[in-house]
Amino acid sequence: MNPRTRRGNMIIEAAMWIPICTLLLVGMAQIGKITYTYYTLRKTVYSIAQYISSQQAANFCDSADTVIAAGISFGITGTTDNTGTPLITGLTADMIQVTPELFDVTTQSLVNWDTTGCDTAAGGTTPQFIVVSIPNGYLIQPRIPLLPVLDPIPLKPVAKVPYGG
């Protein structure tokens, strides 16, 4: 075979494979970004749950309890007085939900702890678990060139820890 007849094959093959390889590399970087963001959110909700479960003065009957607000602030900014900058851009306190849970012996399952547990004189008890979640999700927008705009992905991490307060 004459080498002069094969000169353009390498350029054509490179022109076909370079866009595909670029898409794969950018796609892997986006998957890494989404995974890192989810892991960071997971650590945030876990630290909120750990903080609240270690506090003895938490009042789960009051939706504006200062201990719960301090725990959420601690997870978001790293400070309990909400003076720090958010560690995750776009994550706010109203996105986070704190739910106490109790093990129901009659149904042998975990149930949401209701406000009747606030009245210890009526047989109320403290919750056994604290569940912290982002119920509506933290939206992250993947960006891959040459593809149409993809729908945002809602990341919904949940952390459940025993209540020790």
C-alpha positions in Angstrom: 0.0 0.0 0.0 1.2 3.4 -0.8 1.7 5.6 2.3 0.5 8.7 0.5 -3.0 7.3 0.2 -3.4 6.9 4.0 -2.4 10.4 5.1 -5.8 11.8 5.8 -7.1 8.8 7.8 -5.5 9.9 11.1 -7.0 13.4 10.9 -10.5 12.1 10.2 -10.3 9.6 13.0 -9.1 12.3 15.4 -11.9 14.6 14.3 -14.4 11.9 15.1 -13.0 10.9 18.5 -11.9 14.2 20.1 -15.5 15.4 20.7 -16.6 12.1 22.1 -13.6 11.9 24.5 -14.2 15.6 25.5 -17.8 14.8 26.3 -16.8 11.8 28.4 -14.2 13.8 30.4 -16.6 16.7 31.0 -19.4 14.3 32.0 -17.1 12.5 34.5 -16.2 15.9 36.0 -19.9 16.8 36.4 -20.6 13.4 38.0 -17.7 14.1 40.4 -19.2 17.6 41.2 -22.6 16.2 41.9 -21.1 13.4 44.1 -19.0 15.9 46.0 -22.0 18.2 46.6 -24.1 15.3 47.8 -21.4 14.1 50.2 -21.0 17.7 51.6 -24.8 17.9 52.1 -24.8 14.6 53.8 -22.1 15.7 56.2 -24.0 18.9 56.8 -27.3 17.2 57.8 -25.4 14.7 59.9 -23.6 17.4 61.8 -26.9 19.2 62.4 -28.4 15.9 63.7 -25.4 15.3 65.9 -25.4 18.8 67.3 -29.2 18.7 68.2 -29.0 15.2 69.6 -26.3 16.2 72.0 -28.2 19.2 73.4 -30.2 18.6 76.5 -32.3 21.8 76.3 -33.9 21.1 72.8 -37.6 21.8 72.8 -39.2 19.9 69.9 -42.6 21.4 70.7 -41.5 24.9 69.7 -40.8 25.3 66.0 -38.6 28.3 66.7 -36.5 26.7 69.4 -33.1 28.3 69.7 -31.2 25.0 70.2 -32.6 23.6 66.9 -31.9 26.9 65.1 -28.4 26.9 66.5 -27.9 23.4 65.2 -29.1 24.3 61.8 -26.9 27.4 61.8 -23.9 25.3 62.9 -24.4 22.9 60.0 -24.8 25.6 57.4 -22.2 28.1 58.5 -20.0 26.4 61.1 -21.1 28.8 63.8 -24.1 28.6 66.1 -24.9 32.3 65.9 -25.3 32.4 62.1 -22.4 34.8 61.6 -20.3 32.7 59.3 -20.7 32.4 55.6 -22.6 29.4 54.3 -20.4 26.4 53.5 -22.6 25.4 50.6 -23.8 28.1 48.3 -27.6 28.3 48.2 -28.3 26.2 51.2 -30.6 28.0 53.6 -32.1 27.2 57.0 -35.7 26.9 55.6 -34.6 24.1 53.4 -33.7 21.9 56.3 -36.3 19.9 58.3 -35.7 18.4 61.8 -38.0 15.6 62.7 -37.9 13.7 66.1 -38.9 10.1 65.9 -40.0 7.5 68.5 -40.1 3.7 68.3 -43.7 2.5 68.6 -43.8 -0.8 70.4 -47.3 -1.7 69.3 -46.5 -1.4 65.5 -42.8 -2.3 65.9 -41.8 0.7 63.7 -40.5 4.2 63.9 -43.1 6.9 63.9 -43.0 10.7 64.0 -42.9 11.9 67.5 -45.9 14.2 68.1 -46.3 17.1 70.4 -48.2 15.0 72.9 -44.7 13.9 74.0 -44.2 17.4 75.3 -46.4 16.9 78.3 -44.5 14.5 80.5 -47.3 14.7 83.1 -49.6 13.0 80.5 -47.1 10.2 79.9 -45.1 12.0 77.2 -41.5 10.9 76.5 -38.5 12.4 74.8 -37.9 11.3 71.2 -35.5 8.5 70.6 -34.1 9.6 67.2 -33.5 12.9 65.4 -33.9 12.9 61.6 -32.5 15.8 59.7 -33.3 16.0 56.0 -33.7 18.3 53.0 -37.2 17.2 51.9 -37.5 19.4 48.8 -34.0 18.7 47.8 -31.0 20.9 47.0 -31.1 21.5 43.3 -27.8 21.1 41.3 -27.7 21.9 37.6 -25.4 19.6 35.6 -23.7 21.4 32.6 -22.4 19.3 29.8 -21.4 21.1 26.6 -23.1 20.2 23.3 -26.0 18.7 25.1 -29.3 20.5 25.7 -29.9 22.0 29.2 -30.5 19.1 31.6 -33.1 19.2 34.3 -31.8 20.1 37.8 -31.1 17.1 40.0 -32.6 17.3 43.5 -30.2 16.0 46.2 -32.1 14.8 49.3 -29.7 13.6 52.0 -31.1 12.3 55.3 -29.3 11.6 58.6 -30.8 9.8 61.6 -29.1 9.7 64.9 -30.2 8.6 68.4 -31.3 11.4 70.7 -29.1 11.7 73.7 -30.3 14.9 75.2 
